[in-house]
Amino acid sequence: MTRDLPKWIDFGLLPLINLVVAFLIAGLVVLLIGENPARAAYLLVRGAFGSGYGLGFTLYYATTFIFTGLAVAMAFHAGLFNIGGEGQAYIGGLGVALVCLSVDSILPWWLTFPLAILGAALFGAAWAFIPAVLQAKRGSHIVITTIMFNFIASAVMVYLLAGPLQKSATLGPRTRDFEAGAQIPKLDWMFSPLGIDLGSSPLNITFLLALVMAFLIWLLIWRTRFGYEIRTLGLNPTAARYAGIPEVRIIVVTMMISGALAGMMALNPVMGDQSRLQLEFTEGAGFVGIAVALMGRSHPAGIIPAAILFGALYQGGAELAFDMPNITRDMIVLIQGLVILFAGAMEHMFRPAVTRLYFSMGFDRAKPEEAS
Amino acid sequence: MAETGNVDSRNGSSDDQYAIELVGINKHFGAVHANKNISLAVRRGSIHGIIGENGAGKSTLMSILYGFYQAETGDILINGVKSHIGDSLAAIKSGIGMVHQHFMLVHNFSVLENIMLGAEDGPILNRGVARARAELERLETEYSLEVDPDAIIEELPVGIQQRVEILKALYRGAEILILDEPTGVLTPAEADHLFRILGQLKEQGKTIILITHKLREIMAITDTVSVMRRGEMVATRKTAETTVEELAELMVGRRVLLRVNKGKANPGEVKLSVRDLTVRDSRGVVMVDKVSFDVRAGEIVGIAGVAGNGQSQLLETIAGIRHAESGEVLLDGKPVDVRASADPAILRQRGLAHVPEDRHRMGLVLPFEENECSILGYHSSPTYLNGPFLNIDSIRADAAEKIEQFDIRPPSCRLKTANFSGGNQQKIVLAREMERDPSVLLVGQPTRGVDVGAIEFIHRRIIEMRDAGKAILLVSVELDEIRSLSDRVLVMFAGKVVGERDPATDESELGLLMAGVGADEEVEAAQ
């Protein structure tokens, strides 16, 4: 019989311990290269949250990671490991760009945006569809196929951006800039009443869309029949078969939702920041989504703070690299790697010790003896 | 310290007669006190039974003796000498051998290779093989445990595989043999053979500890029996001086009704009809071979057989989980497309309920809350839905009601399913499948891994369903259960129904049928 830890330990204390250990080790590395870890930590936190501009960037990155984190979590619940978030986001960007390029001079932004959301979701879902069908019908492992599809997506985008979609050879592989009809609002109206000046940070309404999607995904997974079927399949495929849950349909639809979420990530950089489609705009966000989903325990309420944490690491890290020349961009990647390692891969390292401590200290005595 | 001194003073005197003494063993797992101050003395050259319900602490105690776990306090004395058993290697050195419930054999190795495993005698196998072969032959003749040393394990019947496990222990010089639920996978005849072997080993001076939950076996072959309940050793009796009733009461802590009370069956119209059903598994092996039978309203048809003779596949095919190669199934007189499109969800709507054989693998989703498991398979029913949304209030209210009706403990529908005991988990499945008022109920291994108290309850419920006019198909490897519940018994062997008998039929006749001996000509002719 397994004993459960209370939720505040499971979802609060344990991730916190993992995070602290990751930062302690990162601190050691900072010490090794002859910098002051405390000052580095201060600079990082200040860079991420110390100004409206920094906060704006942190939340801008977080927006991206909420989408990709939700995408990975969605597939996790059906027992599928979608590594293809990167490719799905990339192709999602194509969907966004095609919509924007065709209507940005005709429609106002509030009509373009819903169309772009649709485009992003459809293209992302389509890119997840083929691996999903191969998994459901042929048993081709989704981890392998989605990785392959990342490479294909990358090749397709290079072809398109250096060919049919390219504006001019001098500007490099990218589309033309979007016109006013594809410019979406920033969030200054939301933050300035709070006395926060977001400055030139690209935080935009996609952030609100991400929060709405987090809520909708929670609703879908825990409150609908379809979500129940997804969770059953993910936790016990044999029981799902016993219950008559259509495995093929669940796998395909879940993966398409996952792909749609990853695709919607593209709205943030493509429409919200760069206003054009360019190469490598995803910057590995699809993979960060895996860490975000792991750290957030595949629950939207965990994914949002985890995404903000990674957003802060991105933004604070950039500032830190600027202020401490010894700490390069690679150091920041190292710190992120440590966080991923401790929060994701070695998630359960401290669990046995904490469990033993918790029960040996008799916190559970209040619980009456369960009848066996 | 006082205890140790005490033990030392006895050392070398009269208590040489004990092969194993455990003194004051304590072991916790988290807040669970799995072994509470357990003391046990096993006389050399005797067969000592240990019985208790699931979770009583038998396996923990034996794992401590075999070095898998360390006791927090207490001493282990082997032949009167205090020993520290840090791992299973130390246990083997002390002359303890263990035959696990699930065999620890390499399936594509020969018998000889399995026996040698872990005792290869150096990196070059040649010499070791010759020595092992000679030693194995000596052991086989000494204990009349005939096994072909060159046979491949997966080609041997389970009874023989178990013999290999015993030989493996003897090869390592075991003087004390621990057998954990050894008869679970055996036919009655194979079990009898095992008991004869154990008797022989005892005569040769070996000491045997037999862990089981089958009271009949305890009565048949042990000299002494110890009863465990909730981590405590509640009694030790000479087998000759106790009764099945007393042992059952000691195990459960209250009086238990061992016999099932049931009236005469009142069979009505045919509800489930199976005709020439043939099922292959994924490797193409025929698992169910032209099976035909009917189940009528108000009767229980029991399918007896040793595990792995096609019962599981039969049950799963009727339930729509698996597809058949040929044959037909009629549910309430209407055909079910068992060859292609049978779907468990649709069959449920047509009144077929299914208590699967393996509740952990199939019947439950262990990380789910109890109320979520209580709708599995019925989650599309309008009662539980609000459009596409789950009606959480209605689901929980419904689960709470079932918890009350089936006395599921602890009575909390928000508790994780994994945290219920085996018996209560089984009640969750039964409640779900029975409360829907099905017309046909398929029941697989209803009391596997379930404690004695819950068995009584489950059997009573199944009889009640029969009396309410349901057609019930019962599959169980427990012959006692089949005989006491069924109104008719079909015996399956190698995928075929080899005979139909009255449940009152002599046990040895059924046992022989389960081994494929004495199949009915008319049944074979009819097929």
Interface residues (C-beta under 8 A of the other chain):
Chain A: M1 T2 R3 D4 R223 T224 R225 F226 G227 Y228 E229 R231 T232 L235 N236 T238 A239 R241 Y242 A243 G244 I245 T355 R356 F359 D364 R365 E370 A371 S372
Chain B: F29 G30 A31 V32 G55 R230 A319 G320 I321 D343 P344 A345 I346 L347 R348 H354 P356 R361 M362 G363 L364 V365 L366 P367 F368 E372 I375 L376 G377 H379 S380 L385 P388 F389 L390 I392 R409 P410 K416 A418 N419 S421
